[in-house]
């Protein structure tokens, strides 16, 4: 019997859709290093793997596969393999056991990328987690050497370009509307410095003066929140898409590094810019902190890898919201965090506990690192029969450098001098019976002197004879031995200002009476001080000279909300900003910033419909030694000639024809006046020499001239 294939069968099979296999493995990972178990514990292992790796995302259907060990047949084994198998009597791998490997498939590639951060199955079982695609990539990797070309090398942005500016200018960033903008600060070219000064640097039609003063960055997609400069000004940092921390750097402010931490809300960079700390609030983890310490992550900026993760627990729970959670020593060698009755100090780069133990301090309230040494200070409030305490410890020896105890204390707060010379502690006492504030004093620890002596500064009484309890502000001079205090309260939001000088004894050197000031802003170079009345004090700015102890000038920036000195100490900015979270604000009509000289001369005044942020770009500390700095100061007049000429050329280049003509006329007049002055000085010198007998008589012809002059006239009436 012969079966003949019908045409319709052939058509049916030829029209059948071709089955295509899914060869996209972006959402698949391979886990190595899992515990090796037998069949009786297989389901338990699957359950634990599902729980631990399920933290990163949802699995696909049948998304977990843990294979058993494949036993080779006796015939396929070589004699050498048999010998090796017999010698390895302690092997964990036996028939019907897993092979320590798992294949996981998520529903999306993002979850697979998150799973790569899993480093340990438990305390004793390290894991290796890789993307499935990586195995194929490295399997197909060519072993043939190919010499790289220059075009293949992606040059990283140079983060130090802004320090190489030939004019030594500073930069600042603003957030206005949906824009993030970075500018050079160049008051000489202030007419083109404002918000409409964006020009194309590479355009051949752009004048040179515009290329040097252009807007460095104008980006609408940089961030939806605030931006922040790194401590040394190398990076501009922003949060993007509620998961990425992006570092921008270089001349064009291009992306330098990106760190992914889903749900991140805060970040901080260490003083030497080696590490980045990111924070996700406790609620995001929904109580899973015990399984994955991912609330706080410390990143290595150079490698882009995670240095260590921490749980948030105590520091962020109960509404405390302590930030920064991690506090760094001045050189990034140590970082510390505070817990309940404990301070934990870790050492980089291992990120292990110093001496493998925590520092136990009952009821510790706050702690701070010294800005210049391995010293840590902390406060303990008064409780039961124990007095309030301030203590300074040396790390890692934990030797006590200084200590002070207080009784009947309502509040303790502290702050370090910028160079670590002093620690100031504000002590607010209360009356024993009434429990009301009684008086306020300051304890100044001279840390760099032998035995760390402590001096007390008492504010005394006001005009009415009452003890001064209210302290509005306190600030150390950054580069000096003085500090200022705003204290007292008078009608009209006024207060007194006292300036003290440290030494063998602390003495008050200046006193400003009844001024509308709420904040002290010292110049980073010292000596100059701005007493600012922010907020309700309507923006009164008093420019004060602490060399002569006089007020140089008083200006006003109405509704001013902040003030900041430029790193060079020659300029100071005042600004009115509103919160990003409050688009409607009563200060909206006054939004903008002003830039002043250190003597109070207004240079720049820019207004915006919405301004959210103004920040100067920090600079690295000076590298010149003291003797070199003094040499520059002695020859400053000689060096400044070149810069004066450059400024003059720049100003002429930005002026119109009429203004240039008037400037030339003024310049010619001043030159004529100088010539006349030289002639007069020469004639005076000759006259003086003649009067001293230094000129011979035969060099001149002497003419005697008689002059009659009526000196006075008086009429007298003579009576007969």
Buried (B, 14 or more C-beta within 10 A) or exposed (E): EEEEEEEEEEEEEEEEEEEEEEEEBEBBBBBEBBBBBEEEBBEEBBEBBEEBBBBBBEBBEEBBEBEBBEEEEEEEEEEEEEEEEEEEEEEEEEEEBBBBBBBBBBBEBBBBBBBEBBEEBEEEEEBEBBBBBEEEEEEEEEEEEEEEEEEEEEEEBEBEEBEEEEEEBBBBBBBBEEBBBBBBBBBBBBEBBBBEBBBEBEEEEEEEBBEBBBBBBBBEEBBEBBBBBBBBBBBBBBBBEEBBBBBBBBBEBEEBBEBBBBBBBBBBBBBBBBBBBBBBBBEBBEEEBEEBBBBBBBBBBEEEEBBBBBBBBBBBEEEEEBEBBBBBBBBBBBBBBBBEEBBBBBBBEEBEEBEEEBBEBEBBBBBBBBBBBBBBBBBBBBEEEEBBBBBBBBBEEEEEBBEBEBEBBBBBBBBBBBBBBBBBBBBBBBEEEEEEBBBBBBBBBBBEEEEBEBBEBEBEEBEEEEBBBBBBBBBBBBBBBBBBBBBBEBEEBBBBBBBBBBEEEBEEEBEBEBBBBBBBBBBBBBBBBBBBBBBEBBBBBBBBBBEEEEBBBBBEBEBBBBBBBBBBBBBBBBBBBBEEEEEEBEBBEBBBBBBBBBEBEBBBEBBBEBBBBBBBBBBEEEEEEEEEEEEEEEEEEEEEEEEEEEBEEBBEEBBEEEEBEEBEEEEEEEEEEEEEEEEEEEEEEEEEEBEEEEEEEEEEEEEEEEEEEEEEEEEEEEEE
